[in-house]
Amino acid sequence: MAGGTTPHFHNDAGHARIAIGVREFMCVGATPPYDHPHVFLDMGDDAEIVCPYCSTLYVFDARLGPDRTEPEGCVYDTSTQAA
């Protein structure tokens, strides 16, 4: 996602599957302080990818934008991170 901010997603609720509207993103696991290393994931041409740290299955859904997930509430707000 050159020229933009890479969306970050979390899985505090422990969902087995999260649908997202992007193919390149960061998974943080749970929100800090219970997060795992923030890992960049790229689906490429595939429609799904599993996070190697938390085993969350992320599935691409073109109907969703970079700021929406299904189930809702899994977008991690990077503006709350300390500088």
PDB file of N, CA, C and O in Angstrom:
ATOM      1  N   MET A   1       0.837  -1.181   0.000  1.00  0.00           N
ATOM      2  CA  MET A   1       0.000   0.000   0.000  1.00  0.00           C
ATOM      3  C   MET A   1       0.876   1.236   0.000  1.00  0.00           C
ATOM      4  O   MET A   1       0.792   2.059   0.912  1.00  0.00           O
ATOM      5  N   ALA A   2       1.693   1.371  -0.986  1.00  0.00           N
ATOM      6  CA  ALA A   2       2.600   2.500  -1.096  1.00  0.00           C
ATOM      7  C   ALA A   2       1.826   3.815  -1.096  1.00  0.00           C
ATOM      8  O   ALA A   2       0.758   3.921  -1.699  1.00  0.00           O
ATOM      9  N   GLY A   3       2.374   4.800  -0.421  1.00  0.00           N
ATOM     10  CA  GLY A   3       1.759   6.114  -0.383  1.00  0.00           C
ATOM     11  C   GLY A   3       0.627   6.240   0.611  1.00  0.00           C
ATOM     12  O   GLY A   3      -0.020   7.286   0.660  1.00  0.00           O
ATOM     13  N   GLY A   4       0.365   5.231   1.395  1.00  0.00           N
ATOM     14  CA  GLY A   4      -0.722   5.289   2.358  1.00  0.00           C
ATOM     15  C   GLY A   4      -0.331   4.625   3.653  1.00  0.00           C
ATOM     16  O   GLY A   4       0.786   4.133   3.813  1.00  0.00           O
ATOM     17  N   THR A   5      -1.265   4.621   4.568  1.00  0.00           N
ATOM     18  CA  THR A   5      -1.047   3.967   5.847  1.00  0.00           C
ATOM     19  C   THR A   5      -1.515   2.523   5.764  1.00  0.00           C
ATOM     20  O   THR A   5      -2.599   2.240   5.254  1.00  0.00           O
ATOM     21  N   THR A   6      -0.712   1.634   6.257  1.00  0.00           N
ATOM     22  CA  THR A   6      -1.081   0.219   6.264  1.00  0.00           C
ATOM     23  C   THR A   6      -2.089  -0.031   7.375  1.00  0.00           C
ATOM     24  O   THR A   6      -1.799   0.254   8.537  1.00  0.00           O
ATOM     25  N   PRO A   7      -3.270  -0.558   7.048  1.00  0.00           N
ATOM     26  CA  PRO A   7      -4.259  -0.842   8.090  1.00  0.00           C
ATOM     27  C   PRO A   7      -3.739  -1.895   9.068  1.00  0.00           C
ATOM     28  O   PRO A   7      -3.017  -2.817   8.688  1.00  0.00           O
ATOM     29  N   HIS A   8      -4.120  -1.737  10.324  1.00  0.00           N
ATOM     30  CA  HIS A   8      -3.765  -2.673  11.384  1.00  0.00           C
ATOM     31  C   HIS A   8      -5.053  -3.294  11.918  1.00  0.00           C
ATOM     32  O   HIS A   8      -6.066  -2.612  12.073  1.00  0.00           O
ATOM     33  N   PHE A   9      -5.001  -4.595  12.197  1.00  0.00           N
ATOM     34  CA  PHE A   9      -6.167  -5.290  12.739  1.00  0.00           C
ATOM     35  C   PHE A   9      -5.784  -6.059  13.994  1.00  0.00           C
ATOM     36  O   PHE A   9      -4.650  -6.515  14.135  1.00  0.00           O
ATOM     37  N   HIS A  10      -6.746  -6.198  14.905  1.00  0.00           N
ATOM     38  CA  HIS A  10      -6.536  -6.952  16.139  1.00  0.00           C
ATOM     39  C   HIS A  10      -7.622  -7.999  16.266  1.00  0.00           C
ATOM     40  O   HIS A  10      -8.620  -7.979  15.546  1.00  0.00           O
ATOM     41  N   ASN A  11      -7.404  -8.915  17.197  1.00  0.00           N
ATOM     42  CA  ASN A  11      -8.372  -9.978  17.431  1.00  0.00           C
ATOM     43  C   ASN A  11      -8.561 -10.204  18.925  1.00  0.00           C
ATOM     44  O   ASN A  11      -8.356 -11.310  19.425  1.00  0.00           O
ATOM     45  N   ASP A  12      -8.951  -9.153  19.629  1.00  0.00           N
ATOM     46  CA  ASP A  12      -9.187  -9.252  21.075  1.00  0.00           C
ATOM     47  C   ASP A  12     -10.235 -10.306  21.430  1.00  0.00           C
ATOM     48  O   ASP A  12     -10.129 -10.973  22.458  1.00  0.00           O
ATOM     49  N   ALA A  13     -11.244 -10.451  20.575  1.00  0.00           N
ATOM     50  CA  ALA A  13     -12.354 -11.359  20.879  1.00  0.00           C
ATOM     51  C   ALA A  13     -12.049 -12.813  20.550  1.00  0.00           C
ATOM     52  O   ALA A  13     -12.834 -13.698  20.891  1.00  0.00           O
ATOM     53  N   GLY A  14     -10.931 -13.072  19.898  1.00  0.00           N
ATOM     54  CA  GLY A  14     -10.566 -14.446  19.576  1.00  0.00           C
ATOM     55  C   GLY A  14     -11.367 -15.062  18.448  1.00  0.00           C
ATOM     56  O   GLY A  14     -11.621 -16.267  18.451  1.00  0.00           O
ATOM     57  N   HIS A  15     -11.771 -14.242  17.475  1.00  0.00           N
ATOM     58  CA  HIS A  15     -12.505 -14.756  16.316  1.00  0.00           C
ATOM     59  C   HIS A  15     -11.621 -15.731  15.537  1.00  0.00           C
ATOM     60  O   HIS A  15     -10.413 -15.522  15.424  1.00  0.00           O
ATOM     61  N   ALA A  16     -12.211 -16.775  15.010  1.00  0.00           N
ATOM     62  CA  ALA A  16     -11.470 -17.718  14.170  1.00  0.00           C
ATOM     63  C   ALA A  16     -11.232 -17.143  12.785  1.00  0.00           C
ATOM     64  O   ALA A  16     -10.262 -17.507  12.121  1.00  0.00           O
ATOM     65  N   ARG A  17     -12.121 -16.234  12.336  1.00  0.00           N
ATOM     66  CA  ARG A  17     -12.077 -15.676  10.981  1.00  0.00           C
ATOM     67  C   ARG A  17     -12.469 -14.209  11.023  1.00  0.00           C
ATOM     68  O   ARG A  17     -13.448 -13.842  11.672  1.00  0.00           O
ATOM     69  N   ILE A  18     -11.705 -13.369  10.331  1.00  0.00           N
ATOM     70  CA  ILE A  18     -12.024 -11.954  10.225  1.00  0.00           C
ATOM     71  C   ILE A  18     -11.965 -11.567   8.750  1.00  0.00           C
ATOM     72  O   ILE A  18     -10.944 -11.768   8.092  1.00  0.00           O
ATOM     73  N   ALA A  19     -13.057 -11.013   8.235  1.00  0.00           N
ATOM     74  CA  ALA A  19     -13.096 -10.529   6.858  1.00  0.00           C
ATOM     75  C   ALA A  19     -12.624  -9.083   6.844  1.00  0.00           C
ATOM     76  O   ALA A  19     -13.033  -8.279   7.682  1.00  0.00           O
ATOM     77  N   ILE A  20     -11.752  -8.754   5.877  1.00  0.00           N
ATOM     78  CA  ILE A  20     -11.192  -7.407   5.752  1.00  0.00           C
ATOM     79  C   ILE A  20     -11.219  -6.998   4.277  1.00  0.00           C
ATOM     80  O   ILE A  20     -11.328  -7.848   3.393  1.00  0.00           O
ATOM     81  N   GLY A  21     -11.120  -5.695   4.020  1.00  0.00           N
ATOM     82  CA  GLY A  21     -11.214  -5.179   2.659  1.00  0.00           C
ATOM     83  C   GLY A  21      -9.887  -4.841   2.016  1.00  0.00           C
ATOM     84  O   GLY A  21      -9.854  -4.126   1.015  1.00  0.00           O
ATOM     85  N   VAL A  22      -8.793  -5.336   2.565  1.00  0.00           N
ATOM     86  CA  VAL A  22      -7.462  -5.096   2.006  1.00  0.00           C
ATOM     87  C   VAL A  22      -6.697  -6.414   1.946  1.00  0.00           C
ATOM     88  O   VAL A  22      -7.027  -7.370   2.648  1.00  0.00           O
ATOM     89  N   ARG A  23      -5.679  -6.453   1.105  1.00  0.00           N
ATOM     90  CA  ARG A  23      -4.858  -7.659   0.999  1.00  0.00           C
ATOM     91  C   ARG A  23      -3.496  -7.491   1.665  1.00  0.00           C
ATOM     92  O   ARG A  23      -2.781  -8.473   1.862  1.00  0.00           O
ATOM     93  N   GLU A  24      -3.128  -6.253   2.014  1.00  0.00           N
ATOM     94  CA  GLU A  24      -1.871  -5.965   2.712  1.00  0.00           C
ATOM     95  C   GLU A  24      -2.210  -5.239   4.000  1.00  0.00           C
ATOM     96  O   GLU A  24      -2.927  -4.238   3.975  1.00  0.00           O
ATOM     97  N   PHE A  25      -1.698  -5.734   5.140  1.00  0.00           N
ATOM     98  CA  PHE A  25      -2.091  -5.175   6.426  1.00  0.00           C
ATOM     99  C   PHE A  25      -1.134  -5.647   7.500  1.00  0.00           C
ATOM    100  O   PHE A  25      -0.244  -6.460   7.248  1.00  0.00           O
ATOM    101  N   MET A  26      -1.330  -5.123   8.708  1.00  0.00           N
ATOM    102  CA  MET A  26      -0.574  -5.548   9.882  1.00  0.00           C
ATOM    103  C   MET A  26      -1.541  -6.224  10.846  1.00  0.00           C
ATOM    104  O   MET A  26      -2.644  -5.734  11.085  1.00  0.00           O
ATOM    105  N   CYS A  27      -1.107  -7.364  11.399  1.00  0.00           N
ATOM    106  CA  CYS A  27      -1.844  -8.016  12.478  1.00  0.00           C
ATOM    107  C   CYS A  27      -1.086  -7.746  13.765  1.00  0.00           C
ATOM    108  O   CYS A  27       0.130  -7.928  13.827  1.00  0.00           O
ATOM    109  N   VAL A  28      -1.810  -7.306  14.799  1.00  0.00           N
ATOM    110  CA  VAL A  28      -1.177  -7.030  16.093  1.00  0.00           C
ATOM    111  C   VAL A  28      -1.579  -8.067  17.140  1.00  0.00           C
ATOM    112  O   VAL A  28      -1.146  -7.988  18.289  1.00  0.00           O
ATOM    113  N   GLY A  29      -2.401  -9.031  16.751  1.00  0.00           N
ATOM    114  CA  GLY A  29      -2.894 -10.010  17.726  1.00  0.00           C
ATOM    115  C   GLY A  29      -3.976  -9.364  18.555  1.00  0.00           C
ATOM    116  O   GLY A  29      -4.983  -8.914  18.010  1.00  0.00           O
ATOM    117  N   ALA A  30      -3.795  -9.308  19.841  1.00  0.00           N
ATOM    118  CA  ALA A  30      -4.693  -8.566  20.729  1.00  0.00           C
ATOM    119  C   ALA A  30      -4.140  -7.156  20.875  1.00  0.00           C
ATOM    120  O   ALA A  30      -2.997  -6.891  20.505  1.00  0.00           O
ATOM    121  N   THR A  31      -4.945  -6.261  21.408  1.00  0.00           N
ATOM    122  CA  THR A  31      -4.458  -4.897  21.596  1.00  0.00           C
ATOM    123  C   THR A  31      -3.423  -4.867  22.717  1.00  0.00           C
ATOM    124  O   THR A  31      -3.470  -5.688  23.633  1.00  0.00           O
ATOM    125  N   PRO A  32      -2.480  -3.913  22.640  1.00  0.00           N
ATOM    126  CA  PRO A  32      -1.457  -3.806  23.686  1.00  0.00           C
ATOM    127  C   PRO A  32      -2.100  -3.642  25.053  1.00  0.00           C
ATOM    128  O   PRO A  32      -3.137  -2.988  25.168  1.00  0.00           O
ATOM    129  N   PRO A  33      -1.525  -4.205  26.061  1.00  0.00           N
ATOM    130  CA  PRO A  33      -0.200  -4.811  26.147  1.00  0.00           C
ATOM    131  C   PRO A  33      -0.173  -6.297  25.838  1.00  0.00           C
ATOM    132  O   PRO A  33       0.841  -6.951  26.084  1.00  0.00           O
ATOM    133  N   TYR A  34      -1.249  -6.848  25.309  1.00  0.00           N
ATOM    134  CA  TYR A  34      -1.330  -8.295  25.056  1.00  0.00           C
ATOM    135  C   TYR A  34      -1.078  -8.644  23.589  1.00  0.00           C
ATOM    136  O   TYR A  34      -1.437  -9.729  23.131  1.00  0.00           O
ATOM    137  N   ASP A  35      -0.464  -7.724  22.866  1.00  0.00           N
ATOM    138  CA  ASP A  35      -0.224  -7.920  21.446  1.00  0.00           C
ATOM    139  C   ASP A  35       0.958  -8.846  21.193  1.00  0.00           C
ATOM    140  O   ASP A  35       1.765  -9.105  22.086  1.00  0.00           O
ATOM    141  N   HIS A  36       1.046  -9.339  19.966  1.00  0.00           N
ATOM    142  CA  HIS A  36       2.221 -10.084  19.520  1.00  0.00           C
ATOM    143  C   HIS A  36       3.023  -9.151  18.615  1.00  0.00           C
ATOM    144  O   HIS A  36       2.549  -8.053  18.325  1.00  0.00           O
ATOM    145  N   PRO A  37       4.202  -9.531  18.159  1.00  0.00           N
ATOM    146  CA  PRO A  37       4.927  -8.653  17.234  1.00  0.00           C
ATOM    147  C   PRO A  37       4.004  -8.238  16.079  1.00  0.00           C
ATOM    148  O   PRO A  37       3.317  -9.073  15.492  1.00  0.00           O
ATOM    149  N   HIS A  38       4.000  -6.965  15.770  1.00  0.00           N
ATOM    150  CA  HIS A  38       3.134  -6.462  14.712  1.00  0.00           C
ATOM    151  C   HIS A  38       3.710  -6.913  13.371  1.00  0.00           C
ATOM    152  O   HIS A  38       4.748  -6.423  12.926  1.00  0.00           O
ATOM    153  N   VAL A  39       3.020  -7.849  12.745  1.00  0.00           N
ATOM    154  CA  VAL A  39       3.534  -8.518  11.556  1.00  0.00           C
ATOM    155  C   VAL A  39       2.786  -8.050  10.315  1.00  0.00           C
ATOM    156  O   VAL A  39       1.557  -7.977  10.303  1.00  0.00           O
ATOM    157  N   PHE A  40       3.563  -7.729   9.253  1.00  0.00           N
ATOM    158  CA  PHE A  40       2.992  -7.342   7.970  1.00  0.00           C
ATOM    159  C   PHE A  40       2.600  -8.602   7.214  1.00  0.00           C
ATOM    160  O   PHE A  40       3.409  -9.514   7.047  1.00  0.00           O
ATOM    161  N   LEU A  41       1.362  -8.645   6.761  1.00  0.00           N
ATOM    162  CA  LEU A  41       0.864  -9.792   6.000  1.00  0.00           C
ATOM    163  C   LEU A  41       0.397  -9.318   4.628  1.00  0.00           C
ATOM    164  O   LEU A  41      -0.241  -8.272   4.508  1.00  0.00           O
ATOM    165  N   ASP A  42       0.716 -10.089   3.605  1.00  0.00           N
ATOM    166  CA  ASP A  42       0.361  -9.760   2.224  1.00  0.00           C
ATOM    167  C   ASP A  42      -0.271 -10.994   1.593  1.00  0.00           C
ATOM    168  O   ASP A  42       0.392 -12.017   1.427  1.00  0.00           O
ATOM    169  N   MET A  43      -1.542 -10.901   1.243  1.00  0.00           N
ATOM    170  CA  MET A  43      -2.248 -12.024   0.633  1.00  0.00           C
ATOM    171  C   MET A  43      -1.833 -12.260  -0.812  1.00  0.00           C
ATOM    172  O   MET A  43      -2.037 -13.350  -1.347  1.00  0.00           O
ATOM    173  N   GLY A  44      -1.255 -11.253  -1.445  1.00  0.00           N
ATOM    174  CA  GLY A  44      -0.954 -11.379  -2.868  1.00  0.00           C
ATOM    175  C   GLY A  44      -2.249 -11.567  -3.636  1.00  0.00           C
ATOM    176  O   GLY A  44      -3.196 -10.803  -3.451  1.00  0.00           O
ATOM    177  N   ASP A  45      -2.304 -12.570  -4.492  1.00  0.00           N
ATOM    178  CA  ASP A  45      -3.512 -12.853  -5.267  1.00  0.00           C
ATOM    179  C   ASP A  45      -4.472 -13.788  -4.542  1.00  0.00           C
ATOM    180  O   ASP A  45      -5.565 -14.064  -5.036  1.00  0.00           O
ATOM    181  N   ASP A  46      -4.068 -14.277  -3.373  1.00  0.00           N
ATOM    182  CA  ASP A  46      -4.925 -15.185  -2.606  1.00  0.00           C
ATOM    183  C   ASP A  46      -6.059 -14.411  -1.942  1.00  0.00           C
ATOM    184  O   ASP A  46      -6.016 -13.183  -1.862  1.00  0.00           O
ATOM    185  N   ALA A  47      -7.053 -15.119  -1.476  1.00  0.00           N
ATOM    186  CA  ALA A  47      -8.212 -14.506  -0.828  1.00  0.00           C
ATOM    187  C   ALA A  47      -8.177 -14.656   0.686  1.00  0.00           C
ATOM    188  O   ALA A  47      -9.078 -14.180   1.377  1.00  0.00           O
ATOM    189  N   GLU A  48      -7.135 -15.321   1.214  1.00  0.00           N
ATOM    190  CA  GLU A  48      -7.046 -15.487   2.662  1.00  0.00           C
ATOM    191  C   GLU A  48      -5.604 -15.714   3.079  1.00  0.00           C
ATOM    192  O   GLU A  48      -4.750 -16.106   2.284  1.00  0.00           O
ATOM    193  N   ILE A  49      -5.365 -15.448   4.372  1.00  0.00           N
ATOM    194  CA  ILE A  49      -4.042 -15.673   4.948  1.00  0.00           C
ATOM    195  C   ILE A  49      -4.210 -15.892   6.444  1.00  0.00           C
ATOM    196  O   ILE A  49      -5.113 -15.331   7.064  1.00  0.00           O
ATOM    197  N   VAL A  50      -3.339 -16.708   7.019  1.00  0.00           N
ATOM    198  CA  VAL A  50      -3.362 -16.990   8.457  1.00  0.00           C
ATOM    199  C   VAL A  50      -2.177 -16.279   9.094  1.00  0.00           C
ATOM    200  O   VAL A  50      -1.053 -16.373   8.602  1.00  0.00           O
ATOM    201  N   CYS A  51      -2.431 -15.564  10.193  1.00  0.00           N
ATOM    202  CA  CYS A  51      -1.350 -14.910  10.927  1.00  0.00           C
ATOM    203  C   CYS A  51      -0.480 -15.989  11.576  1.00  0.00           C
ATOM    204  O   CYS A  51      -0.999 -16.866  12.267  1.00  0.00           O
ATOM    205  N   PRO A  52       0.841 -15.933  11.359  1.00  0.00           N
ATOM    206  CA  PRO A  52       1.715 -16.963  11.932  1.00  0.00           C
ATOM    207  C   PRO A  52       1.860 -16.872  13.450  1.00  0.00           C
ATOM    208  O   PRO A  52       2.340 -17.820  14.072  1.00  0.00           O
ATOM    209  N   TYR A  53       1.462 -15.766  14.059  1.00  0.00           N
ATOM    210  CA  TYR A  53       1.578 -15.619  15.513  1.00  0.00           C
ATOM    211  C   TYR A  53       0.308 -16.016  16.249  1.00  0.00           C
ATOM    212  O   TYR A  53       0.367 -16.767  17.222  1.00  0.00           O
ATOM    213  N   CYS A  54      -0.854 -15.516  15.792  1.00  0.00           N
ATOM    214  CA  CYS A  54      -2.087 -15.751  16.551  1.00  0.00           C
ATOM    215  C   CYS A  54      -3.050 -16.704  15.851  1.00  0.00           C
ATOM    216  O   CYS A  54      -4.101 -17.036  16.399  1.00  0.00           O
ATOM    217  N   SER A  55      -2.704 -17.141  14.657  1.00  0.00           N
ATOM    218  CA  SER A  55      -3.502 -18.092  13.876  1.00  0.00           C
ATOM    219  C   SER A  55      -4.867 -17.570  13.457  1.00  0.00           C
ATOM    220  O   SER A  55      -5.758 -18.357  13.137  1.00  0.00           O
ATOM    221  N   THR A  56      -5.044 -16.250  13.453  1.00  0.00           N
ATOM    222  CA  THR A  56      -6.287 -15.673  12.950  1.00  0.00           C
ATOM    223  C   THR A  56      -6.325 -15.834  11.440  1.00  0.00           C
ATOM    224  O   THR A  56      -5.344 -15.539  10.757  1.00  0.00           O
ATOM    225  N   LEU A  57      -7.451 -16.301  10.914  1.00  0.00           N
ATOM    226  CA  LEU A  57      -7.653 -16.399   9.479  1.00  0.00           C
ATOM    227  C   LEU A  57      -8.253 -15.085   9.002  1.00  0.00           C
ATOM    228  O   LEU A  57      -9.354 -14.711   9.408  1.00  0.00           O
ATOM    229  N   TYR A  58      -7.524 -14.389   8.141  1.00  0.00           N
ATOM    230  CA  TYR A  58      -8.016 -13.159   7.519  1.00  0.00           C
ATOM    231  C   TYR A  58      -8.477 -13.499   6.115  1.00  0.00           C
ATOM    232  O   TYR A  58      -7.760 -14.152   5.356  1.00  0.00           O
ATOM    233  N   VAL A  59      -9.695 -13.048   5.769  1.00  0.00           N
ATOM    234  CA  VAL A  59     -10.299 -13.346   4.481  1.00  0.00           C
ATOM    235  C   VAL A  59     -10.616 -12.030   3.781  1.00  0.00           C
ATOM    236  O   VAL A  59     -11.238 -11.145   4.370  1.00  0.00           O
ATOM    237  N   PHE A  60     -10.188 -11.898   2.521  1.00  0.00           N
ATOM    238  CA  PHE A  60     -10.444 -10.683   1.754  1.00  0.00           C
ATOM    239  C   PHE A  60     -11.903 -10.621   1.331  1.00  0.00           C
ATOM    240  O   PHE A  60     -12.452 -11.596   0.817  1.00  0.00           O
ATOM    241  N   ASP A  61     -12.534  -9.458   1.552  1.00  0.00           N
ATOM    242  CA  ASP A  61     -13.906  -9.199   1.126  1.00  0.00           C
ATOM    243  C   ASP A  61     -13.914  -7.814   0.485  1.00  0.00           C
ATOM    244  O   ASP A  61     -13.790  -6.809   1.184  1.00  0.00           O
ATOM    245  N   ALA A  62     -14.058  -7.755  -0.832  1.00  0.00           N
ATOM    246  CA  ALA A  62     -13.981  -6.497  -1.579  1.00  0.00           C
ATOM    247  C   ALA A  62     -15.065  -5.498  -1.186  1.00  0.00           C
ATOM    248  O   ALA A  62     -14.939  -4.310  -1.483  1.00  0.00           O
ATOM    249  N   ARG A  63     -16.113  -5.948  -0.533  1.00  0.00           N
ATOM    250  CA  ARG A  63     -17.179  -5.031  -0.097  1.00  0.00           C
ATOM    251  C   ARG A  63     -16.744  -4.158   1.067  1.00  0.00           C
ATOM    252  O   ARG A  63     -17.345  -3.114   1.319  1.00  0.00           O
ATOM    253  N   LEU A  64     -15.709  -4.576   1.777  1.00  0.00           N
ATOM    254  CA  LEU A  64     -15.249  -3.844   2.958  1.00  0.00           C
ATOM    255  C   LEU A  64     -14.115  -2.909   2.581  1.00  0.00           C
ATOM    256  O   LEU A  64     -13.328  -3.217   1.685  1.00  0.00           O
ATOM    257  N   GLY A  65     -14.023  -1.781   3.247  1.00  0.00           N
ATOM    258  CA  GLY A  65     -12.901  -0.877   3.058  1.00  0.00           C
ATOM    259  C   GLY A  65     -11.811  -1.180   4.068  1.00  0.00           C
ATOM    260  O   GLY A  65     -11.943  -2.119   4.853  1.00  0.00           O
ATOM    261  N   PRO A  66     -10.726  -0.395   4.064  1.00  0.00           N
ATOM    262  CA  PRO A  66      -9.625  -0.640   4.990  1.00  0.00           C
ATOM    263  C   PRO A  66      -9.970  -0.332   6.452  1.00  0.00           C
ATOM    264  O   PRO A  66      -9.198  -0.651   7.357  1.00  0.00           O
ATOM    265  N   ASP A  67     -11.124   0.285   6.675  1.00  0.00           N
ATOM    266  CA  ASP A  67     -11.514   0.670   8.034  1.00  0.00           C
ATOM    267  C   ASP A  67     -12.724  -0.109   8.539  1.00  0.00           C
ATOM    268  O   ASP A  67     -13.380   0.310   9.492  1.00  0.00           O
ATOM    269  N   ARG A  68     -13.026  -1.261   7.891  1.00  0.00           N
ATOM    270  CA  ARG A  68     -14.154  -2.086   8.317  1.00  0.00           C
ATOM    271  C   ARG A  68     -13.749  -3.549   8.370  1.00  0.00           C
ATOM    272  O   ARG A  68     -12.912  -3.999   7.589  1.00  0.00           O
ATOM    273  N   THR A  69     -14.342  -4.281   9.285  1.00  0.00           N
ATOM    274  CA  THR A  69     -14.122  -5.719   9.402  1.00  0.00           C
ATOM    275  C   THR A  69     -15.450  -6.410   9.661  1.00  0.00           C
ATOM    276  O   THR A  69     -16.410  -5.783  10.110  1.00  0.00           O
ATOM    277  N   GLU A  70     -15.498  -7.678   9.381  1.00  0.00           N
ATOM    278  CA  GLU A  70     -16.626  -8.527   9.778  1.00  0.00           C
ATOM    279  C   GLU A  70     -16.042  -9.738  10.467  1.00  0.00           C
ATOM    280  O   GLU A  70     -15.315 -10.507   9.839  1.00  0.00           O
ATOM    281  N   PRO A  71     -16.337  -9.932  11.740  1.00  0.00           N
ATOM    282  CA  PRO A  71     -17.189  -9.113  12.588  1.00  0.00           C
ATOM    283  C   PRO A  71     -16.583  -7.726  12.825  1.00  0.00           C
ATOM    284  O   PRO A  71     -15.379  -7.519  12.669  1.00  0.00           O
ATOM    285  N   GLU A  72     -17.436  -6.799  13.198  1.00  0.00           N
ATOM    286  CA  GLU A  72     -17.015  -5.423  13.423  1.00  0.00           C
ATOM    287  C   GLU A  72     -16.098  -5.315  14.642  1.00  0.00           C
ATOM    288  O   GLU A  72     -16.092  -6.179  15.519  1.00  0.00           O
ATOM    289  N   GLY A  73     -15.324  -4.225  14.669  1.00  0.00           N
ATOM    290  CA  GLY A  73     -14.533  -3.921  15.851  1.00  0.00           C
ATOM    291  C   GLY A  73     -13.123  -4.450  15.876  1.00  0.00           C
ATOM    292  O   GLY A  73     -12.499  -4.465  16.937  1.00  0.00           O
ATOM    293  N   CYS A  74     -12.590  -4.888  14.742  1.00  0.00           N
ATOM    294  CA  CYS A  74     -11.244  -5.472  14.722  1.00  0.00           C
ATOM    295  C   CYS A  74     -10.192  -4.560  14.101  1.00  0.00           C
ATOM    296  O   CYS A  74      -9.053  -4.979  13.897  1.00  0.00           O
ATOM    297  N   VAL A  75     -10.564  -3.315  13.799  1.00  0.00           N
ATOM    298  CA  VAL A  75      -9.585  -2.356  13.288  1.00  0.00           C
ATOM    299  C   VAL A  75      -8.831  -1.783  14.472  1.00  0.00           C
ATOM    300  O   VAL A  75      -9.436  -1.342  15.449  1.00  0.00           O
ATOM    301  N   TYR A  76      -7.503  -1.789  14.384  1.00  0.00           N
ATOM    302  CA  TYR A  76      -6.666  -1.249  15.450  1.00  0.00           C
ATOM    303  C   TYR A  76      -6.304   0.186  15.098  1.00  0.00           C
ATOM    304  O   TYR A  76      -5.745   0.438  14.031  1.00  0.00           O
ATOM    305  N   ASP A  77      -6.612   1.118  15.970  1.00  0.00           N
ATOM    306  CA  ASP A  77      -6.357   2.539  15.758  1.00  0.00           C
ATOM    307  C   ASP A  77      -4.916   2.856  16.115  1.00  0.00           C
ATOM    308  O   ASP A  77      -4.568   2.922  17.294  1.00  0.00           O
ATOM    309  N   THR A  78      -4.079   3.053  15.111  1.00  0.00           N
ATOM    310  CA  THR A  78      -2.654   3.322  15.348  1.00  0.00           C
ATOM    311  C   THR A  78      -2.422   4.722  15.892  1.00  0.00           C
ATOM    312  O   THR A  78      -1.325   4.999  16.378  1.00  0.00           O
ATOM    313  N   SER A  79      -3.388   5.607  15.835  1.00  0.00           N
ATOM    314  CA  SER A  79      -3.196   6.977  16.350  1.00  0.00           C
ATOM    315  C   SER A  79      -3.122   6.993  17.883  1.00  0.00           C
ATOM    316  O   SER A  79      -2.712   7.992  18.473  1.00  0.00           O
ATOM    317  N   THR A  80      -3.518   5.890  18.524  1.00  0.00           N
ATOM    318  CA  THR A  80      -3.463   5.834  19.983  1.00  0.00           C
ATOM    319  C   THR A  80      -2.111   5.348  20.483  1.00  0.00           C
ATOM    320  O   THR A  80      -1.868   5.337  21.689  1.00  0.00           O
ATOM    321  N   GLN A  81      -1.212   4.939  19.559  1.00  0.00           N
ATOM    322  CA  GLN A  81       0.114   4.470  19.955  1.00  0.00           C
ATOM    323  C   GLN A  81       0.961   5.642  20.420  1.00  0.00           C
ATOM    324  O   GLN A  81       0.875   6.741  19.874  1.00  0.00           O
ATOM    325  N   ALA A  82       1.782   5.396  21.437  1.00  0.00           N
ATOM    326  CA  ALA A  82       2.695   6.432  21.923  1.00  0.00           C
ATOM    327  C   ALA A  82       3.786   6.671  20.894  1.00  0.00           C
ATOM    328  O   ALA A  82       4.262   5.731  20.257  1.00  0.00           O
ATOM    329  N   ALA A  83       4.176   7.909  20.732  1.00  0.00           N
ATOM    330  CA  ALA A  83       5.214   8.262  19.762  1.00  0.00           C
ATOM    331  C   ALA A  83       6.585   7.963  20.282  1.00  0.00           C
ATOM    332  O   ALA A  83       7.574   8.202  19.589  1.00  0.00           O
TER     333      ALA A  83
END
